[in-house]
């Protein structure tokens, strides 16, 4: 009997798939899943010695950290990747850094800063012609435009005691609709139906805001076709909520409540707490309008329970991330890779066979690196500690190898930080690795 041999999957294709799934998980509000996919992508790209791929995975992890509440660490990591990208004139990576920063800034409720970061990212992305990134930037701009519509029009309606249908508000929605059309143009050749379903869902909500129910329903149908046969429970729940809005606007409360109930159950089944909070909130409003005050109160309590579970989940993840100092570990992973210089008017391609840069690449380089570190004011023992930090060793491992106490290693690290002007292990690792390029001159 012949046993068929299964061919192993292409490592690069697997890495790209994990990176794509990480980004999709971020888009769907699943930062925990995004962290896992991005971690797998980083490991695969590291094995392939693909510095750009490692950086892309690190950026995805940073955004996931930011969405989980570790905002300073996320922004610091993005800034450090930005410095590396700028030093190597890597335009596409700089664009992804600006885009990642914009997404984290939204978590900080810094919309003006986020719009500025998105504009910078778009300018850089257009230099490379990367359709995926350009579409992602335009999508975020459209979503922000719709958010501003709701904020500005609600303030105007409260001030003037009228309905939020002023001309400036409508212009924002028309602008969001036009941006969605541009996103579809950019993404239509990527062969990624899930992305197209997302933009159609956003377009449905924009058209509902405009009162164009028939066009909104057509967008919902298109999204349903794109999601056919795909396991995307979060997007399915979002689609049900959009259809429920259509039925609510058409005076069909029974259908509206049925679809919102399905959306809430689907969101809770996949632990999409954010979507579940919105679904229960909409259910409470729908039941209240139908005169079912008891049921409306029950859904208000369910909304509060889901919100508390959401906060509890984020709190546990935040404590775990701080305990293990994940943001510092992200940049350390880049310490073993070097980027090729890029020209600013060329489309960036992932380096296929770029060899990793190791801290012990040659005795001559190590000696030059040590000489420059000594000139900067570090002691011999401090350099021994710093070399191991750049290699990814933990404090305990360094203490065992150098036969020191962990407390002594920590004291050395604090003196190193003060001497070279950095704040943490990641900064020290980047400083040490940067000595390679400086030492070759």
N, C-alpha and C positions, 0 to 999 in steps of 0.2 A: 504493500500500500504506500503510495506516494503522498507525503504530507506537503501541502503547498506552503511555500515560503512567503511570508508577508514582507513586502519591501518597506523599509523604514521611511517615515515621512521626512521630507526635505527640512533640515533644521532651520533654514532661513524662512521658508514658507510658514513653518510652525511659529517662529518668532514673530513674524509679521501678523499672523492671525491672532496671537495673544495680545499684541499691541493694539490691533484694531478692536478686539473685544474689550480691552481696557478702556479705550476711548468711548465705545458705545455704552459701557456700564456707567461711565461718568455722565454721559448725556442723559441716561435714564435715571439718574439719581441713586446709583448703587455703588458708592465709593468703596465699600468693603470688597465687593467682587472686583472692582477696578484695581485695587491694591494687589490682589492675588494674580490677576492676569498680567499686570505690569511687572510684577516680580518674576514671573515665568519668562516674560519677554526679555528682561534685563539679563537673566541667567543665560538665555540662549544667545543673545547678542554678545555677551562677554565671551562665551565659548567660541563664537565666530570671529572674535577680535574686531567687531564692528563698533567703532567708537560712536558713530552717529546713532546707531540703533540703541546703544546703552543710554545715551543722552535722552533720546525720545522716551525710553521707558522710565527714566528718572523723572522726566517732566510729568508723565502721566501719574506716577506715584506722588509727586509733589502736589498736584491738583487734588488727588484723593485725600492727602493729608489736610489740605486747606478746607476741603468740603467736610472733613470730620472735625474741624475746629482748631487744628494745629497751624494757625495762620502765620505766626512769625517764622516758624521753621520752614513752612512751605515757600514763603516769599524769599527767605534767605537762600534756600536751595535753588530756586529759579534764578535768582540774581547771580549765583555762582556759575550756573550753567551758561547764563548770558555772558558773563565775563570770558569764559572759555570760548564760546562761539564768536564773540567779538574779536578776541585775540587771534583767532584763526580765520577771520573773515568768512564765516559760515553763515550765509544770508538766510537760508531756510531754517536753520536751527535758531537763529535770532528771532525770526518771525514766530516760531512755535513758542519761544520763551515769552514774547510779548503777549501772545494769545493766552498762554497758561496763566500769566500774571493777571490778565483781565478777568479770567474766570474766578480766580481766587479773590480778586478785589470785589467782585460781586458778592461774595460771601461776607465781605466786610461792609456791605452796603455803601461802597464807594463807587456810585454809578458814573460820576463825571470822570474819575480817574480810570475806570474800566473802559469807558468810551474812548479816552485818549490812548490807552494801551491797545485797544482794538484797531484804532486808526493807524497806529504805528505798525502793528502786525500786518494789516492789510497792505500798506505801502511796501513792506519788505516781501510779503508773499507774492505780490504782483510781479516783482522782479524775477522770481523763480518760475512763475506760471503753475504752481502747484494747485490743481483744481480742488483737491480734498481740503486743504487748509483755507483757501480763499472762500470756499463754500461754508466752512465752519465759522469763519469770522463773520461773514454776511448773515448767517443764521443767528448768531448771538446779537448782532446789531438789530436785526428784525425783532427778536424777542425783547430786547431792551426798549426798542421804540414802542412796542405794545405796552410794556410795563409803565413807561412814562405817560402813555395815553391815559391809562387808568388813574395814575396818581394825579396828573394835572387836571383831568376832567372832573374827578371827584372833588378836588379842592375848589374848582370853578363852580361846580354845581352847588356845593355847600355855601359858597360865598354869595351866589346870585339866586339860590333857591330855585334852580331850574334843572332840567335834564341835561346830562353831559353830552350834548350833541353840537358843540360849537365848532366853527370852521377850523381853528387851529388843531383841535383834537382829531378831526377827520383827516387832516393833512398828515398827522403822525401815522394813522392807520394806513392811509394810502402809501405812505413811504415804506411802512413795514410790508405791505403787500408786494410792492415793487421789489424789495429786497428778497422776499421769498421766491419771486420769479427768477431772480439772478442766481439764487442758491440752486434751484432746480436745473438751470442751464449748466452750472458748474458740476453738479453731481450726476447728471443724467448718463454720462459715459463711464462712470466708475463701477457699474454693475453691482451696486449695493442697495437692494430694495429697502432695507431697513432705514437707511438714511433718507431715502425719498419718502418713506412713510412718515418720518418725523417732520419733514418740512411741509407735507400735506396736512398734517394735524395742526401745525402752527398756523397754516394758511386758513384752515377751517375756523379756528378761533378768531383770527383777524376778521374774516368775513362775517362771522356771527356778531362781532363788535360793531361792524358796519351795518348790520341788519339785513345782510344779503343771505337769506336762509337757503335758497336753492343752490347757490354757488358753494355755500359752506357744506351742504349735504353732498355735493359732488366731490369735494375734497375728502370728506369722510369715506365715501365709497372707494375713491382711488387709494386711500391709505389702507382700507380693508383688503383690497386686491393685492397690494404690495406685501401685506403681512400674511397672506394665505399660506398655510402650511408651515409657518415659522413659529418657534417657541419664544415669543416675546411677550410675557404676561404684563409687563409694565406698560408697554405701548398699547396692548390690548385694552388695559384698564383706561388709559388716556383716550383711546378711541371711543370707548363706551361713554365716557364723560362728555366728549364732544357731541356725540349723537344725542345724549340726554339734554344738552343745551338746546339743540335743534327742536326736540320734542317739547321742551319747556316753552320755547318761544312760539311754538305753534299751538299752544294750549292743550297739550296732551300730557297731563300730570301723571297718569298711570304708567305710560311708557317711560316717561322721564324717571320716575322713582324706580321702576324695574331695572333700567339700565344703570342707574347710579348704585343700586344695591349690588348688581353684578360686578361693577367696577370696584366697589369697596371690598367685596369678598375676594376678588382676584388680587387686589393689591395686598391684602393681609396675608393671602396664601403664599406670596413670594417675598414677604417682609419688606415691601416697599412702603415704609411708614409715611413718607411725605405725601405720596399719592393717596394713601388711605385717609390721611388727615383731611385733604381737600374733598375726597369723595363723601366722607361723613358730614363735613360742613355743608356741602351742597344738598345732601339728603335732609339735613335739619331744616334748611331754608325751604326745600320743596314740600316737606310735610307741614311746615308752619303755614305756607300759602294754601295748602289743601285743608286747613283747619284741624289737622291732627296734632294737637299741641303735645300730647303725651309722647307720641312717637318722635316728634321733633326734639323733645328734651332728651330722649334716650340716645338719639344720634349725636346730640351735642356732647353728651357724656362719653360716647364712644370716640368722638373726635378728640376729646381731651385725653382719654386713655391712650389713644394711638400717638398723640403728641408726646405724652410722658414716656412711652416706650421708645419713641424716636430719640428723645433727649437722653434717656438712659443708655441706649445703644451707642450713641455718639460719645457719651461720657466715658463708658468702658473702653472704647477704642482709643479715646484721647489719652487716658491714663496709660494704656499699654504702649502707645507710641512714645509718650514722654519717658516712660520707664526704660525703654530700649533705645531711646535717642535715634529713632528711625530717620529723621531728617538729616542728621550728621552722616549716617551710613550711606545715604544716597550719593552724596558727592564723592565719598571715598571710593565708590565703585568706578567713578570716572578717573580716579588717580592712576589707573593702570592702562589708560588708553590715550592715544595722541591723534589729533585731527590733522588732516592735510590742509594747507592753506587753500582758501577758496577765492575765486574772482567774483566780484559782486555782480557781474552781468551774465553769469552762467547759471544754468539750472543745476541744483545740487543733486548729486547721486550718492547713495550710501557706499562708503568704502568697503570693498570686498575682501581685500587681503592686507589691510593695514596692520602691521605687527603691533602687539600691545607694548606699551612703554612700561618697563619694570624698574623699580628703584635700584635693582642690582644689575643693570644691563651690562656694565663693564666696569673694570677696576678704575679705568681712567675717568669715566664719568662720575663714579662714586667719589673719587678723590677731589674732583673739581667741585662737586656738589658740597662736600664737607668743607672745602676751603671757603666757599662763598658763605656757608652757614656760620663758620667761625668768624668771618669778617662781619657778619650781621650781628654778632654778639652772643651767639649760642655757645654753651660749654660742650665739652666732648660727651659728657653723660647726657646732656640735653639732646644732642644730635642722635645718639643711640636710641633714645626714646622716640624722637621725631621720625626716624627711619622706620621704626616698627609701627607707629601710628599710620604713616602713609601706606604701609603694607596691609592695613586693615586689622592689625592685632588689637585685642581688647586690653584694658588696663590690667586685668588679672594675668593675661598671657605675657604681657611685657614684664610684669613684676616677677613672674616665675622664671622667665628667660634671663633676666638681668640680675636675679637673686636680690630683689628689692621688695619692700612692702608696697601694697597697692597705694597706701597713703603717700609714700615717697614718690611714686610715679605720678600721682595727682599733683604733688607740689612741683615736680619738674614740668608737667604740662602747663600749669599756671604761669610759671616763669617763661616758658617758651611762648605762650600766647602774648604776654606783655612785651617780650623782646621783639617779636616779628610783627606785632600789630594786628593780630587776628583775635577772633572771639571764641572759637571752638575747634574741635578736632578736624572737622571738615575744612575749615579755613587753613589750618596747619598743614593738612595733607595736600591741599591745592598749592600752597606756598612752596612746599618741598618739591612737588612735581614740576612746578614752573621753573625751578632752578636748572632743569635739564636744558631747556631752550636757551636760557641765559648763559649756560656754561659752555655752549658750543661756539661762541663767538670768539 
